[in-house]
Amino acid sequence: MTTTQSRGGTVAASSAPPPARGGTTVHRPPLLPRLRKHWWSYVFLIPMILLFGAFTVWPMIASWWYAFFDWDGVGAATDWVGLGNFTEVLGNEMFWQAFWNSFLFSVVAICVEMPLALLFAILLNNHRLRGRDLYRLALFLPVVATTAVVGIVFAVLFDPAGGVVNDTLTGLGLIDRPINFLGSTTTALPTLMGIDLWKGFGITLIYWLAALQTVPKEIYEASRIDGANSGQQLRYVTLPMLTPIAIVILLLVFQRSLNTFDLVQATTQGGPVRSTDVVPTYIYRYAFDPFIQAPRYGFACAAGVVFGLLTLVITLMQAPLLRHRYKAGAA
Amino acid sequence: MIRTRRTLHWAAAMTALALAAAGCNLVGTGSDVAPTGAGVTITVALVPDPPGAGAFYREQFDAFQAANPGITVKVIENPSDQQLSAIELMFQQGSPPDVFRAQDNGMDRMLERGWVAPLDTYVTEEFIGRFPEGSMEPATSGLHRDGALMSLPLVWGDWSALRVFIYNQAILKKNGFDGPPKTWSELETMATAITKNGGGKTFGYSPGAATAPAVEMLANTAVPYSITAQGIDFRTGKAATADPGLVEAVELHRRMQAADVMMPGWESWDGSRAFTEFAAGNLAMYANAPWNVAEIRKLNPEIQMGVTTIPVPDSGRGAYTALPQSFGPLWGMSAKSKHPQEAWKVMDFLSSKKFHEAYYKTFGTFTALEDAWKEQASKNPDQKALLDVAEQTLRRAPNPKLADEGGRAILTAREAKPELRHIEAAVAAIVGDKPFLPVAKDLDKKIETLIDQTIAASDGKASRKDITFAGWDPLKPYSPEQ
């Protein structure tokens, strides 16, 4: 008989080994007795279920429903337009521009932020590094900084007229004339991506640091006995062992970066000339822009649904590759 | 032991249910309870704008409460960008405000939903007499819809429409200029020289904010206001974004942008940045709304600031700044209020001379009651300059929204599509250094199509006539009899 212990005490006891996938059927007690046995646990779940239903499930279902109406957000939605909103979204050049920008945010987060954060995590995971907690704190601070404040601070720093960055670059003779970081259609998006990377870096770093804790020390010791140097340990121990968690981190970073909103809204509001517009700011504009006579909630919902589906498709496209990597890592 | 455990289970269950109930209450309507004492609570939804308005309104409502025992005023402050959505949400949730701020188009938005109470039954001759003579006429007040008074104003009608040219006398003098530019080419020449001599620290000109509002302000000296506001020439009833006056206003800014004359970074400025830069002495000239003047003076009391009329095209003025209505609507009373009499008392207070005097004293804004500020304003050099510019540049103009239902339907349809207005295309032309005319022509085609569609869908209620005022000369005051 095997018994699993956890902080909460004995949580599972079984005399049989876990069944293999596609193996023999395991006889479990009927549902009702099991529910009765743990009824108070389910009672504790009720508030969470209610809140989750009210604030996550219901808005999601409602947005799908409203997407089929020409609805301004007031009263019952009655003006059924079928797929009209979806057709308009899919045919709207500005939506695709915003989607492309959102996608670029994800590309930068995955291709630049993730490897860079891993590199820093490995460095900061070194027990011989003095002051590593201080470095971790410094790198994590931007995560807890308010985005609106971050936006204002960077706008001041990057100001082409008297901003510290431009003054420094000009003073050092690196540039002839100030760069209009947030005001030019060519530099505004890369600038925001840089700020987003800086702000989100700490959380990705924490993911990696947590992942690194899962690599057993014994394996490092064994590899050292086998004569592996630090580079070989990284190549043949650390990275393969991190692969399953790396896939989870990748999906988390992908989702987070694809939904960048507050930074763009606080700094450029999608401008200049929509060059930094991302899908969340696009949706926000149609739902809440104070300058339109009537908000287009139905259309905004349709844009949200399309965006959600596209995100899902991109995520699923990664699945075969990720599954392969996961199996390779797990093996 | 078993009993203790069972008791614990029940306690856990009750706690969980209590938490669940608390969670449910988050999405419920709740009820407004008077903060102090018994009596009636009137909820006022407003925007804490300009800076310091939150404290100002609280102070004023405290005075109101002292004078009206039994009425408690509960203030709900909404950010300006979300004010309309927030009010709509309050109505949707079944806890509407009794009095709310929804200015200009926002008032029509609330009106369409049936949430605005007509005020005619409450107003008296004494009340109407507080406002300038003739300003509360239903046809031109801007506060009436279909003959019924639906809203009350806060600021002077001219204040809302007025646009001024603000310049730094010291910078102009330093660069060898005796006075402000009178024409667009003078503006271009002077701005170029000042930026060139400024060495990257002082700049000649800025279009004001990320949406380049100065384009519209300059264009309004060349073309009828309806072209910049709606993309429609009210003299012909046809789309006219490609009018040479508007095109040239955009091209002027495009040239200055391409030549690095304008202060860099304006492409991401908010509405407060221009006056901040001007007050700091970094910006020599710009056009904007009159409230900028008080803000500049607050930031830099010693600045040598001049306020004058906006430069006109080299070929001469083609239009005056339009005054399409006496006032911009601002305060509305809820049609769902459970305490309309008390709500009206608050509305009445917001239109009292005492309140308007306090508002003018605190913010320097010219309010709807001229008696509250005119005498003092004429003694203040900055404010006197604003009055002079208003006198010189504002003229009555036709307003199809006030004229009839058809005009309102067409213009509301146009306003529901903000992408058809020139603003985004103009900024794209300026920033991207691309010609504006082809884009303007394309916008005109779309506006024409929209007008035709709206007329076709109106069951005969709307026609081109509703947006056509053939006898209107934008260089002369318009009267509804024309």
HADDOCK unambig.tbl for C-alpha pairs under 7 A between the chains (distance, minus, plus):
assign (segid A and resid 40 and name CA) (segid B and resid 9 and name CA) 6.35 0.50 0.50
assign (segid A and resid 40 and name CA) (segid B and resid 13 and name CA) 6.92 0.50 0.50
assign (segid A and resid 43 and name CA) (segid B and resid 13 and name CA) 5.77 0.50 0.50
assign (segid A and resid 43 and name CA) (segid B and resid 16 and name CA) 6.49 0.50 0.50
assign (segid A and resid 44 and name CA) (segid B and resid 13 and name CA) 6.99 0.50 0.50
assign (segid A and resid 44 and name CA) (segid B and resid 16 and name CA) 5.69 0.50 0.50
assign (segid A and resid 46 and name CA) (segid B and resid 16 and name CA) 6.82 0.50 0.50
assign (segid A and resid 46 and name CA) (segid B and resid 20 and name CA) 6.86 0.50 0.50
assign (segid A and resid 47 and name CA) (segid B and resid 16 and name CA) 6.24 0.50 0.50
assign (segid A and resid 47 and name CA) (segid B and resid 19 and name CA) 6.14 0.50 0.50
assign (segid A and resid 47 and name CA) (segid B and resid 20 and name CA) 4.38 0.50 0.50
assign (segid A and resid 50 and name CA) (segid B and resid 20 and name CA) 6.78 0.50 0.50
assign (segid A and resid 51 and name CA) (segid B and resid 23 and name CA) 6.44 0.50 0.50
assign (segid A and resid 74 and name CA) (segid B and resid 92 and name CA) 6.80 0.50 0.50
assign (segid A and resid 159 and name CA) (segid B and resid 265 and name CA) 6.56 0.50 0.50
assign (segid A and resid 160 and name CA) (segid B and resid 264 and name CA) 5.94 0.50 0.50
assign (segid A and resid 160 and name CA) (segid B and resid 265 and name CA) 6.00 0.50 0.50
assign (segid A and resid 161 and name CA) (segid B and resid 200 and name CA) 6.93 0.50 0.50
assign (segid A and resid 161 and name CA) (segid B and resid 201 and name CA) 6.81 0.50 0.50
assign (segid A and resid 161 and name CA) (segid B and resid 264 and name CA) 6.41 0.50 0.50
assign (segid A and resid 180 and name CA) (segid B and resid 264 and name CA) 6.67 0.50 0.50
assign (segid A and resid 180 and name CA) (segid B and resid 265 and name CA) 6.00 0.50 0.50
assign (segid A and resid 182 and name CA) (segid B and resid 268 and name CA) 6.45 0.50 0.50
assign (segid A and resid 183 and name CA) (segid B and resid 265 and name CA) 5.06 0.50 0.50
assign (segid A and resid 183 and name CA) (segid B and resid 266 and name CA) 6.85 0.50 0.50
assign (segid A and resid 183 and name CA) (segid B and resid 267 and name CA) 4.70 0.50 0.50
assign (segid A and resid 183 and name CA) (segid B and resid 268 and name CA) 5.44 0.50 0.50
assign (segid A and resid 268 and name CA) (segid B and resid 268 and name CA) 5.63 0.50 0.50
assign (segid A and resid 272 and name CA) (segid B and resid 267 and name CA) 5.84 0.50 0.50
assign (segid A and resid 272 and name CA) (segid B and resid 268 and name CA) 6.65 0.50 0.50
assign (segid A and resid 273 and name CA) (segid B and resid 424 and name CA) 6.80 0.50 0.50
assign (segid A and resid 273 and name CA) (segid B and resid 427 and name CA) 6.76 0.50 0.50
assign (segid A and resid 273 and name CA) (segid B and resid 428 and name CA) 5.49 0.50 0.50
assign (segid A and resid 288 and name CA) (segid B and resid 82 and name CA) 6.95 0.50 0.50
assign (segid A and resid 288 and name CA) (segid B and resid 85 and name CA) 6.67 0.50 0.50
assign (segid A and resid 290 and name CA) (segid B and resid 81 and name CA) 5.75 0.50 0.50
assign (segid A and resid 290 and name CA) (segid B and resid 82 and name CA) 6.66 0.50 0.50
assign (segid A and resid 290 and name CA) (segid B and resid 84 and name CA) 6.81 0.50 0.50
assign (segid A and resid 292 and name CA) (segid B and resid 415 and name CA) 6.41 0.50 0.50
assign (segid A and resid 292 and name CA) (segid B and resid 416 and name CA) 5.39 0.50 0.50
assign (segid A and resid 292 and name CA) (segid B and resid 418 and name CA) 6.40 0.50 0.50
assign (segid A and resid 293 and name CA) (segid B and resid 105 and name CA) 6.51 0.50 0.50
assign (segid A and resid 293 and name CA) (segid B and resid 109 and name CA) 6.33 0.50 0.50
assign (segid A and resid 293 and name CA) (segid B and resid 412 and name CA) 6.94 0.50 0.50
assign (segid A and resid 293 and name CA) (segid B and resid 415 and name CA) 5.89 0.50 0.50
assign (segid A and resid 293 and name CA) (segid B and resid 416 and name CA) 4.89 0.50 0.50
assign (segid A and resid 294 and name CA) (segid B and resid 109 and name CA) 6.72 0.50 0.50
assign (segid A and resid 294 and name CA) (segid B and resid 416 and name CA) 6.27 0.50 0.50
